Amino acid sequence: MATELTPHERDILRLRLGLDSGEGKTVREVVEMCGGSVTMSDVRSAERRAFKKLRSPKSVHTHNLLAYLDIAGVDRGSFLSR
């Protein structure tokens, strides 16, 4: 994940999903934690961009998952259509 996202996008996801603390933050809480230097819209768009990058078929994460599916003998078509 770290190689595909900008530091800003990575930090936003870590806060929103609670990857460090185990407790996810709301958009408003993220803005307050950033000292108001970002808007709620900035947080939402960074989160949207980050998820889009992670879902991209060209992402390293996706490439590694597909390689694993090939090794495991799982049919990609049936797996990806879920």
Rosetta blueprint (number, residue, H / E / L):
1 M L
2 A L
3 T L
4 E L
5 L L
6 T L
7 P H
8 H H
9 E H
10 R H
11 D H
12 I H
13 L H
14 R H
15 L H
16 R H
17 L H
18 G L
19 L L
20 D L
21 S L
22 G L
23 E L
24 G L
25 K L
26 T L
27 V H
28 R H
29 E H
30 V H
31 V H
32 E H
33 M H
34 C L
35 G L
36 G L
37 S L
38 V L
39 T L
40 M H
41 S H
42 D H
43 V H
44 R H
45 S H
46 A H
47 E H
48 R H
49 R H
50 A H
51 F H
52 K H
53 K H
54 L H
55 R H
56 S L
57 P L
58 K L
59 S L
60 V H
61 H H
62 T H
63 H H
64 N H
65 L H
66 L H
67 A H
68 Y H
69 L H
70 D H
71 I H
72 A H
73 G L
74 V L
75 D L
76 R H
77 G H
78 S H
79 F H
80 L H
81 S L
82 R L
